[in-house]
Amino acid sequence: MKLIILDRDGTINRDSDHYIKSADDWEPLPGALQAIAKLNHAGWHVVIASNQSGLGRGLFDVEALNAIHTKMHKLLAAQGARIDAVFFCPHGPDDGCTCRKPASGLFEQISERYGVDLKGVPTCGDSVRDLQAGAAVGCDPHLVLTGKGATHKDRVAAGEGLPPEFPARTTVHEDLAAFASFILAREARGKKAAAAPTLTSTPTLPSVA
């Protein structure tokens, strides 16, 4: 199974310091829905792992969250795209749960639901906690410079790399469209390498008098 795990706010849609509390608040980032469509068309299944502490804080309820995701699914469908499932943590930072990123509980739920080992599965988000959660179960971490990730733009542009708390081998992308292009190009290179013929030399046999 070709699986990709995405963060939601700041990765697929515009983030807000005041939380995404209603369907009206949910606005896709430029090119994000089309990026998911490209991944889907190449056979990738896409799921979301998202912290939604606004639920625990009482800022919105499950009905509002469902309305947000209904809007998301409709806009995706209009692009020929789909999100297979949304896994979310409703807890606040002081609740002591195991599912709020950077804890890996949401990723473990995904692994159990799909019956797959997440080692090497690409995960993409806009914050260090998104990538720490994925890396804890062996995912391949990718950062987008949208949402909270925008704070790292100058550092990356200057060639300084990411702060040390980011997982090793984190790959950085301008946005979700660039991430999708990278994944598809890497997959194409892998297929080309696998299809290339292997050349073997014929050993020279000693001559017989």
C-alpha positions in Angstrom: 0.0 0.0 0.0 1.3 3.4 -1.0 0.5 5.6 2.0 1.2 9.3 2.8 0.3 11.0 6.1 -0.3 14.7 6.0 -0.9 17.3 8.7 -4.0 19.5 8.1 -3.7 23.1 9.3 -0.9 25.0 7.7 -0.1 22.1 5.3 -3.4 21.6 3.3 -5.3 24.7 4.5 -4.5 28.1 5.8 -3.7 28.1 9.6 -4.9 30.6 12.1 -3.7 31.6 15.6 -7.4 31.7 16.5 -8.0 28.1 15.3 -10.0 26.8 12.4 -13.4 26.7 14.1 -15.9 26.5 11.3 -16.2 25.5 7.6 -16.1 29.2 6.7 -12.6 29.3 8.3 -11.3 26.4 6.2 -9.5 27.7 3.1 -7.2 25.5 1.1 -3.6 26.7 0.4 -2.9 27.4 -3.3 -2.2 24.2 -5.2 -2.7 21.9 -2.1 -5.8 20.1 -3.4 -4.3 19.6 -6.8 -1.2 18.2 -5.2 -3.3 15.6 -3.4 -5.1 14.8 -6.7 -1.7 14.1 -8.4 -0.7 11.8 -5.6 -4.0 10.0 -5.7 -3.8 9.6 -9.5 -0.4 8.0 -9.0 -1.9 5.4 -6.7 -1.1 7.0 -3.3 -3.5 6.8 -0.4 -3.5 10.0 1.6 -4.6 10.3 5.3 -4.5 13.1 7.8 -3.1 13.2 11.3 -4.1 16.4 13.0 -4.1 18.0 16.5 -7.5 19.6 17.1 -7.2 20.9 20.6 -9.9 23.4 19.9 -12.3 20.6 20.7 -10.9 20.1 24.2 -10.7 23.9 24.7 -14.4 24.2 23.8 -13.8 26.5 20.9 -15.8 24.2 18.5 -17.7 20.9 18.7 -17.6 17.7 16.7 -20.4 18.8 14.5 -18.4 21.9 13.5 -15.3 19.7 12.9 -17.4 17.3 10.7 -18.7 20.3 8.7 -15.1 21.4 8.1 -14.1 18.0 6.8 -17.3 17.8 4.7 -16.2 21.0 3.0 -12.7 19.7 2.6 -13.9 16.4 1.0 -16.2 18.3 -1.4 -13.4 20.6 -2.6 -11.1 17.7 -3.0 -13.6 15.7 -5.0 -14.0 18.7 -7.3 -10.3 18.3 -8.1 -10.6 14.5 -8.6 -8.9 14.0 -5.2 -9.7 12.3 -1.9 -8.5 12.0 1.7 -9.0 8.4 2.8 -9.4 9.1 6.5 -8.9 11.9 9.1 -7.2 10.9 12.4 -7.4 13.7 15.0 -6.5 14.3 18.6 -9.1 16.3 20.5 -7.0 16.9 23.6 -5.2 19.9 25.0 -1.5 20.1 25.8 -2.1 19.4 29.5 -4.3 16.4 29.1 -1.5 13.9 29.1 -2.8 11.9 26.1 -0.6 9.7 23.8 -2.2 11.0 20.6 -1.3 14.7 20.6 1.6 15.3 18.4 4.6 15.2 19.0 3.4 11.9 20.6 3.0 9.2 18.1 -0.4 7.9 19.0 -2.2 9.1 15.9 0.4 7.4 13.7 0.1 4.2 15.7 -3.7 4.3 15.1 -3.1 4.7 11.3 -0.7 1.8 11.4 -3.2 -0.4 13.2 -6.1 0.7 11.0 -4.3 -0.1 7.7 -2.2 -3.0 9.0 1.0 -1.5 7.7 4.4 -0.8 9.1 5.0 3.0 8.8 8.8 2.7 8.4 9.6 4.8 5.3 6.1 6.1 4.9 6.3 9.8 3.9 4.7 12.2 6.4 4.5 15.9 5.7 3.6 18.8 8.0 4.4 22.4 8.8 5.8 22.1 12.3 8.5 20.2 14.2 5.9 18.3 16.3 4.3 16.9 13.1 7.6 15.4 12.0 8.7 14.2 15.5 5.5 12.2 15.8 6.1 10.6 12.4 9.8 10.0 12.9 9.0 8.2 16.2 7.4 5.3 14.2 9.9 5.4 11.3 8.2 7.7 8.9 10.1 9.7 6.2 9.8 13.3 7.4 9.0 16.3 5.1 8.6 19.9 6.1 6.6 22.5 4.1 7.4 26.2 4.4 3.8 27.1 4.8 1.8 27.7 8.0 4.2 27.5 10.9 6.9 26.3 8.6 7.1 29.8 7.1 9.2 30.8 10.1 12.1 28.7 8.8 12.1 30.2 5.3 15.0 32.7 5.9 17.1 30.1 7.7 16.6 27.5 4.9 17.3 30.1 2.2 20.5 31.1 3.9 21.7 27.5 3.9 21.7 27.2 7.6 19.4 24.1 7.7 16.7 23.4 10.2 17.0 23.7 14.0 18.4 20.6 15.8 15.1 19.5 17.2 13.9 18.5 13.7 14.3 14.8 12.8 17.4 13.9 10.9 17.0 13.7 7.1 14.0 16.0 7.1 13.4 17.1 3.5 12.2 20.7 3.1 9.7 21.8 0.4 8.2 25.2 -0.5 4.6 23.9 -0.2 2.5 20.8 -0.6 2.6 21.0 -4.4 6.4 20.8 -4.2 6.2 17.9 -1.8 4.0 16.0 -4.2 6.3 16.7 -7.2 9.2 15.4 -5.1 7.5 12.2 -4.1 6.3 11.5 -7.7 9.8 12.3 -9.2 11.5 10.0 -6.6 9.1 7.2 -7.4 9.7 7.6 -11.1 13.4 7.4 -10.6 13.0 4.3 -8.5 10.9 2.6 -11.2 13.4 3.5 -13.8 16.3 2.1 -11.8 14.3 -1.1 -11.1 13.6 -1.5 -14.8 17.2 -0.9 -16.0 18.9 -4.1 -17.2 21.7 -5.5 -15.0 24.9 -6.0 -17.0 27.0 -8.9 -15.9 30.4 -9.8 -17.3 31.1 -13.2 -18.7 34.1 -14.8 -16.9 37.1 -15.6 -19.1 37.6 -19.4 -19.2 41.1 -20.8 -19.4 42.0 -22.1 -22.8 42.3 -25.8 -23.2 45.3 -27.1 -25.2 
